[in-house]
Amino acid sequence: MDHSSDTSLVLFDIDGTLLRRAGPAHRESLEHAVWRVARVRTTVDGIPVAGMLDREILRQMMSAGGMKPGEIRAAMPDVIEAAMRIYPRRCPDLSRKLCPGVRAFLRALARRGAVCGLVTGNLSRIGWTKMRRAGIEAHFRFGAFAEQGRTRAELARLAIREARKQGWIGRRSRIALVGDHPNDVAAARANSIVSVAVGTGVVSWEELTGSGPDLAVTDLRFLSPEILAP
């Protein structure tokens, strides 16, 4: 019997969903990476970073710093690599930065046999470092990250495809994406999976619920794990 058809897949955003107020290390790493590679002083100030992918944040930073599109494209791979080298050296202990209910919810999903993954705007080494410093890395089997695609919907699609390729889930498995931003809701909708909005990010509750999620909770303490992992 193929039990993968009974296994649920739950995909999580990181910032605002699993963690909040993680400190300036992420921003500083992106800024320092651009300086190290391109010798251009940039900042994330004025960029609406919530819900954005790191690659797009970096593109906007470099554009605002006066770099031309061709220069940005040429520098991007090295800037991404530099940011991923810098962040682990700057990342603090994040064990007290978990959003309410996260640890208990992940444990409950594990007890129910769900496969958990990350779909995040973070670059991969930044995302995994955050999970490790927060003490929850072991809950996530895999992830789709900013350097792997241009949109959050594309990343979700990559994650679903990988889970099926590995045989972790079947065609009838329940799949959900948990996030704190309308972009997460849109990514779930684009992939015809369940969207769960949590109000632990920076967008207003009105904006979040107005994006039309299938489920919306103020935080994960108010979400029953059996809904996502029957």
C-alpha positions in Angstrom: 0.0 0.0 0.0 1.3 3.5 -0.9 1.0 5.4 2.3 2.4 8.6 0.7 -1.1 9.3 -0.6 -2.1 9.7 3.0 0.8 12.0 4.0 0.2 15.7 4.2 2.7 18.3 3.1 2.8 21.6 5.0 5.0 24.4 3.6 6.0 27.4 5.8 7.2 30.9 5.1 9.9 32.0 7.6 9.9 35.7 8.5 6.7 36.7 10.2 5.4 33.2 10.1 7.9 31.1 12.1 10.1 34.0 13.3 9.7 37.7 14.1 12.0 40.4 15.2 15.0 38.4 14.1 17.2 41.5 14.2 19.2 43.4 11.7 21.6 40.7 10.6 19.7 39.7 7.5 19.4 43.3 6.2 23.0 44.0 7.0 24.2 40.9 5.2 22.5 41.9 2.0 23.9 45.4 2.2 27.4 44.3 3.0 27.2 41.7 0.2 26.5 44.4 -2.4 29.3 46.5 -1.1 31.8 43.6 -1.0 31.0 42.5 -4.6 30.1 45.7 -6.4 31.6 48.4 -4.1 28.2 50.2 -4.1 26.7 51.6 -0.9 23.1 50.4 -0.7 20.3 50.1 1.8 17.0 48.3 2.2 15.5 51.5 3.5 12.5 52.4 1.5 12.1 48.9 0.0 8.8 47.1 1.0 10.7 44.0 1.9 7.7 42.1 3.5 6.7 39.3 1.3 9.6 39.8 -1.1 12.3 37.4 -2.2 15.9 38.3 -1.3 16.9 38.3 -5.0 14.3 41.0 -5.8 15.3 43.0 -2.7 18.9 42.9 -3.8 17.9 43.9 -7.4 16.0 46.9 -6.0 18.9 47.8 -3.7 21.4 47.8 -6.5 19.1 49.7 -8.8 18.6 52.4 -6.2 22.4 52.5 -5.8 22.7 53.5 -9.4 23.7 50.2 -11.0 22.4 49.5 -14.5 20.3 46.3 -15.3 23.2 44.6 -17.0 25.5 45.3 -14.1 23.0 44.0 -11.7 22.5 40.7 -13.6 26.3 40.3 -13.8 26.8 40.9 -10.1 23.8 39.0 -8.8 25.3 35.5 -8.5 28.4 36.8 -6.6 26.2 39.0 -4.4 23.9 36.1 -3.5 26.9 33.9 -2.6 28.5 36.7 -0.5 25.2 37.3 1.4 25.0 33.6 2.2 28.6 33.6 3.5 28.1 36.7 5.6 24.8 35.9 7.3 25.8 32.8 9.4 28.6 34.9 11.0 26.2 37.6 12.0 23.0 35.6 12.9 22.2 35.7 16.7 20.5 33.1 18.8 16.9 33.1 17.5 15.4 30.6 20.0 13.4 33.3 21.7 12.2 34.8 18.4 9.7 32.1 17.4 6.2 33.3 16.7 3.6 32.1 19.2 2.7 28.5 19.0 5.3 27.5 16.4 7.2 24.9 18.4 4.1 23.1 19.6 2.5 23.2 16.2 5.5 21.7 14.5 5.7 18.9 17.1 2.0 18.2 16.5 2.5 17.9 12.8 5.4 15.6 13.3 3.3 13.3 15.5 0.7 13.2 12.7 3.4 12.2 10.2 3.2 15.3 8.0 6.1 16.3 5.8 7.2 19.9 6.5 9.1 22.2 4.2 10.1 25.8 3.7 8.9 28.1 1.0 10.6 31.4 1.7 12.0 34.6 0.2 15.2 33.9 2.2 18.3 32.7 0.4 18.9 29.1 1.3 21.9 29.4 3.6 20.2 32.3 5.4 16.9 30.4 5.8 18.6 27.3 7.1 20.8 29.3 9.5 17.7 30.9 10.9 16.0 27.6 11.4 19.1 26.2 13.1 19.6 29.2 15.4 15.9 29.0 16.3 16.2 25.3 17.2 13.6 24.1 14.8 15.7 23.0 11.8 15.0 19.3 12.4 11.3 19.8 11.7 11.9 20.7 8.0 12.8 18.0 5.5 13.6 20.4 2.6 12.9 23.9 1.2 12.6 26.2 -1.8 14.5 29.4 -1.5 15.0 32.8 -3.2 17.9 31.8 -5.4 15.8 29.0 -7.0 13.0 31.1 -8.5 11.7 34.5 -9.2 8.3 34.4 -7.5 6.9 32.8 -4.4 4.4 30.8 -6.5 7.3 29.4 -8.5 9.0 28.3 -5.3 5.9 26.6 -4.0 5.6 24.8 -7.2 9.2 23.6 -7.0 8.7 22.4 -3.4 5.6 20.4 -4.3 7.3 18.9 -7.3 10.3 17.9 -5.2 8.1 16.3 -2.5 6.3 14.2 -5.2 9.6 13.3 -6.9 11.0 12.0 -3.6 7.9 9.9 -3.0 7.1 11.8 0.3 3.5 12.6 -0.8 1.0 11.2 -3.3 -1.3 12.8 -5.8 -4.1 12.9 -3.3 -2.1 14.3 -0.4 -3.3 17.4 1.3 -0.9 20.3 0.7 -0.9 23.7 2.5 1.2 26.8 2.6 1.3 28.8 5.8 2.4 32.4 5.6 1.9 35.9 7.0 1.6 37.9 3.8 -0.9 38.2 0.9 2.0 37.0 -1.4 1.9 33.7 0.4 -1.8 33.4 -0.1 -1.4 34.2 -3.8 1.3 31.6 -4.1 -0.9 28.9 -2.6 -3.8 29.9 -4.8 -1.6 29.7 -7.9 -0.7 26.1 -7.0 -4.3 25.1 -6.0 -3.2 24.3 -2.5 -4.7 25.3 0.9 -3.6 28.8 2.0 -3.3 29.5 5.7 -2.7 33.1 6.8 -1.2 33.9 10.2 -1.4 37.4 11.6 2.1 37.4 13.1 3.7 39.5 10.3 3.8 43.2 9.6 0.7 43.5 7.3 -2.6 44.4 8.9 -5.2 41.8 9.7 -7.6 43.5 7.3 -5.1 43.3 4.4 -4.2 39.7 5.2 -7.7 38.4 5.4 -8.7 40.6 2.5 -6.3 38.5 0.3 -8.7 35.6 0.6 -6.9 32.8 2.4 -8.7 29.5 3.0 -7.9 29.8 6.7 -6.8 32.7 8.8 -5.6 32.7 12.4 -4.0 35.4 14.6 -1.2 32.9 15.4 -0.5 29.2 15.2 -1.9 28.6 18.7 -5.3 28.9 17.2 -4.8 26.5 14.3 -5.7 22.8 14.8 -2.9 20.6 13.3 -5.5 18.0 12.2 -6.9 20.5 9.7 -3.6 20.4 7.7 -2.6 16.8 8.6 -5.8 14.8 8.9 
